[in-house]
Amino acid sequence: MRVYIGIDGGGTKTRSVMTASEGILLADMITQGSNLNHYGWERFQEIMKELFSSLRASLPPEASVPAIYCGLAGVDRPRVWQKVYEFIQEQWPGTMVGLGHDAMPALMCASGKLEGVVLIGGTGAFAFGINEAGKMGRVGGWGYLLGDEGSGYDIGRRALQSVMRCYDYRGPDTLLVKKVLEKYKIPSLDELIPIVYHRDFTRNTIAGVARLVFEAALEEDEISRQLLTQAADELYGLVDVLLKRLRFPEEQRISVVLTGGLFHEGSPLIGMIRRRLHDRAEVMRIAHPPVMGSVILAQQLSGDEESPGFRETLKQLR
C-alpha cells in the first residue's frame, strides 16, 4: 500500500491527512500550530516530531510513504526553507519531501493548479501568489505591529477604537457600542479597559470582535460598513500589488482564492473583493480544507498515477 501524507500548518493549528493511493482515508489529525516564527526552532522541531510519530503509528504495517508534502507558515525565506526541508527529510528518509508556504495547498485545493493568488484573511492578512513561470511572491503579513491591514485583528481593533471614540463624543454613534456591552456583559464602556488590557485578551480575541462588525453591518450600522469597506480596500490592495509584482498578463484572468475566517460563508467581504477584482480575476472561496491540496501535491510529487477514487475521498474532508 502506497500512502501520501499532506500537512497544512499555520499559527493556530496543524492538520495532517494520510491517504492510500486507492483513495482510502487512513488518518485525519488536528494538532497545535506549527508556525516557526511563532514557536521558534526548538519548539517547532518538537511539535513536528510528535506529529510525525503519530502519523507513523497510524500507518498500516504493509504501507510505504513515497511522498509527503508540508505547507507550513513561516518557511517562505530561502534559508529557513532549506533548514526546515533538511529537518523533514531527516525524519522521513527514503520519502520524497515537498515543502512550501501554507498558502500553496490552499491554491491547489481551490483552483487545481499552482498558479494564481491566495488572499488570506484571518487574524492576520496577506496575499501569496505564483505565476506561470513559477515565480512566487507575497505582500503583507508582517504581523500586528508592522502590518496586517484589513485583517480580523485590524477590524476588531478599529471597532473597539470606534466604540471608545463614541463614548468620548469624538465619533458618531454606532451599534457596536451595544454589541460590545452585551458581549462582555458590562454596564458601561469604562469597564472595558481592564478587559482589553488583561494579558489573556490576545490578538485572536481582538480579531474575534470582527464578528460584531459583520453583525452590525448587516443591521445597517454605518461605522461597521465603513470598517468593512476599509478592510476590503486594504485586502484588495494586497492582491493588486502582487498581480503587478508577479507580472501576470493583463489579459489573463487570474485565480484568486479567498481563505481564512473573514471569508466565511455569507461574508460581505467576499462580494466586496470580487467587485474590486471583477475585470482581472476569478475570485473563489475555498470549498475544502487546504490540507486537501497538500495531499494532492504529495500524490503528484510521488509520480504515481492518480487513482479514480483519490480525489473523491479528499472531497469528503470538512
N, C-alpha and C positions, 0 to 999 in steps of 0.2 A: 504494500500500500504506500503510495506516494502522497505526502502531506505538505500543504502550503500553509505558511503562517503569516498573517498580516497583523501589524501593530499600529495603532494610532494613539500617539502620546501627546497630551497637552499639559497645561499647568494644573488643571483641576483633576483630571482622571486619565487613565490609560486603558484603552480597550484592545483586547487581543482575541483574534479569531483563528481557529485552526480547522482547515477543511481538507478532506481527502479529494484526490483527483476525480473520483467518481461523483463528487457532489454531496458527500456526507459531511454534515457539520459535527466536528469532534469536540470542540471546546469554544466557549464564548465567555471571556473573563473581563471583569472591570476591576481595576486596581487603582491605587493612588496616582496622582500626577507624576510626570517624568520630565518636566521642563528643566533642562540642565542649568539654565540661567537662574532659576529659582532655587533649586536644591543644591547646586554645587557638584563638583566632580565626584567626590567620595560617596555622597548620599545617592547620587544618580546611579553609580555602579551597584550599590546595594539594592536599590529598587529594581533595576533591570535583572540582576542575578536572581532575586527572589521570583520575579516574573518568569524568567526562563526556566527555573526549576519547576514551577507549577505547570508550565507548558509541557516540559519533558515528562512529567508524571502523568499527563493526560494522553500521551502518545500510546497507541496500541503497540504490542510487542513486535509485530512484524513491520512497523512503519518506518519509512525513511523520509527525511526532510530535504528535498532538493533545493528549496529556496525559502528565504524569509525576507519580508520587506517591512521596514520600520519607518513610518512617517512620524518624526519627532519634532516638537517645538524646541527652538534654540540651537539648531545644528546647521544654520544657513551660512555661517562663516567658514571658509575653507579649512583653516587649521582645526577648528572644533569638529567639523565633519570628519576629517581624517582620523582624529583621535577616537571619536565615537565609533566610526566604521571598524577600526582595528580592534577595538574592545569587543564589539558584537561578533566579529569574525573569530576571535579567540574563543568566544563562548559557544560558537557553532562551527567547529571545524568540519570541513567537507561539505558545508552548505553554502550555496551562493547567497550573498547578503546584498540587499538593496537598502539604501538609506537616503532619505530626503526630508525636506521640510514637511511639517504636518499638513500643509495646505495641498500638497501633491495628491495624496489619496482622495481628498475631497473633490479635486478637479477630475480625477479619473472616475470616481464614483458617479458624479453628476453628468459629465459630458462624454465619458467613454474614451477620452484621449488626454494625453499630457500636452495640451495646447490651450491657452486661454488664461483667464484671470479668476482667482478666488478672492472674494471680499469677505473677510471675517469680521463679524460684528458681535462681540460678546462683552465681557468685562473690559477688554481692550479692543483695539481695532487696527487692522492693517490690510493691505492688498498684496497678494503674491501672484506672479504671473510667469508664464513660459511661452516663448514664441515658437514659430515653426522651425527655426534653426536650433532650438534647444537652449537659447539664452534665457536665463532666469533673472528675475528682479523682484524687489519688494519696495513698498512705500508705506511708511508709518510703522506703528507697532513699537514705539520707543518707550512705552511704559507711561504710567500715570503722571510722572513728573515732567517728562520730556515730550510727551505726545498723547496718543490715544484719543485724539479729537474725534467726536462722533460716536464714541464707544458707549456702552452701558454705564460705565463709571462716569464718563463725561456728562451724559444726560442726567444721571442721578445727582451728581454734584451741582450742576446748574439748576436742577429742580429745587434742591434744598436751598440754594442761594436765592432763588426767586421767592421762595416761601419767606425767608428771613427779610428780604427787601420789602415784601408786602407788610410784614409785621412792623417794620420800621417806618412805614409810609413812604418808602423811597421807590416803591414799584407798584404796579397795578394789582388789583385783586386777582386771585387765582383759585380755582377749585382745588389746587394742590394743597392749600392750607388745610382744608377739611380732611382731605385724604391722609395727609401726614399725621394730623392729630389722631385720626381713627387708627391708623396703622400702629402707632407707638403708644396708643391708649394714654394720652396725656391731655390735660385740660387747657394748657397754654403752650405756645411755642417756645417760651423761655426755658421750659423743661426739656427741650430737645437738645440743648447744649451738652449736658453730661452724657446723653445717649450717644451723640455723634462723636464725641471726643474720647469715649471709652475705648480701651485697647482692643476690645472684641468687635468694634464697629469697623470692619475691614473694607478693603476696596470692593470685594464681592458684595458686601452688604450695601454699599453705596450704589453699586450697579443695580441691585435689586429694586432700588427706588424708581428706576426707569419704568417699571411696570405700572406705577401710579401715573406716570406721564402718558403712557398708552391709554390707560383707562380714562383719564381726564380729557385727552384729545378726542376720544370717541363721544364724550359728553360736551363737545364744542368749547372746551376751555382754550382761550386764545393763547395764553402763555405756553401751555403744553403743545399746542400746534406749532408755535414759534420754535420751541425747543427741538421738536422733531424735524422741522424744516431745516434748522441749523445743522442738525446731525446728518440729515440727508445730503446737504451741501458738502459737508466735510467728507463723508464716505464716498460720494461721487468724485470729489477731488482726488482721492487716493487712486481710484481707478483711472481717471483721466490722465494723471501724470504717468502712471505705469504704462498705459497704452502708447503714450508718446515715447517714453524711455525705451521700451522694447520694440518700437518702430513697427507695430502692426500696420499692415497696409490699410489705408483709409477706406478702401472699397470692400474690405473683408469684414464680415460680421463675426465678432469675437464672442466666444462663450464666456459669460461672467457668472460664476457660481456664488450664490449667497449662502453663507453658513454662519451659525452662531445664534445665541439666544435672541438677539434683536430682530432676527428674521423668522420668528415663529409664525405659524400658520395664522393668517389674518392680520399680520403686522402691516400698518400703513407704510412703513419704510420700504417694503418690497415694491409697491407701486411707485413710490417717490423716486427710488433708484432707477426703476425701469423707465420711467418717463424721461429722466435725465440722460439716459443712455439709448433711447429708442432708435437713434439713427446710426449707432455704432455697434451695438451688442445684442446678443440673445441672452437675456437675463433669466436665470433659472434658480429656483430654490432647491437645495439638495434634498432628495426624497428618501435617501437611505443613509445610515451612519457612515462616516468617512472610512471606517475600518474596512468596509466592503472594498473600497478602492485599493487598500493595502494588500488585501488577499489577491485581488486581480493582478496587481503589479508583481506579487510573488509568483503567481502562476505563470505570468509572461516571462519573468526572469528565468524560470526553470527551463524554458524552451519546450515544455511538454505541449502536446496538442490539447486544446481545451475540450473537455467532455460536454455533451449536450446538457446535462443537468447541473453543471457547475454554477452558472450564474443564477439559475432559478433558485438554488439553495441559498445563495447570498442575498437574494431579494427578499427572503423571509426575515432578514435581520431588521430589528427595530431599535 
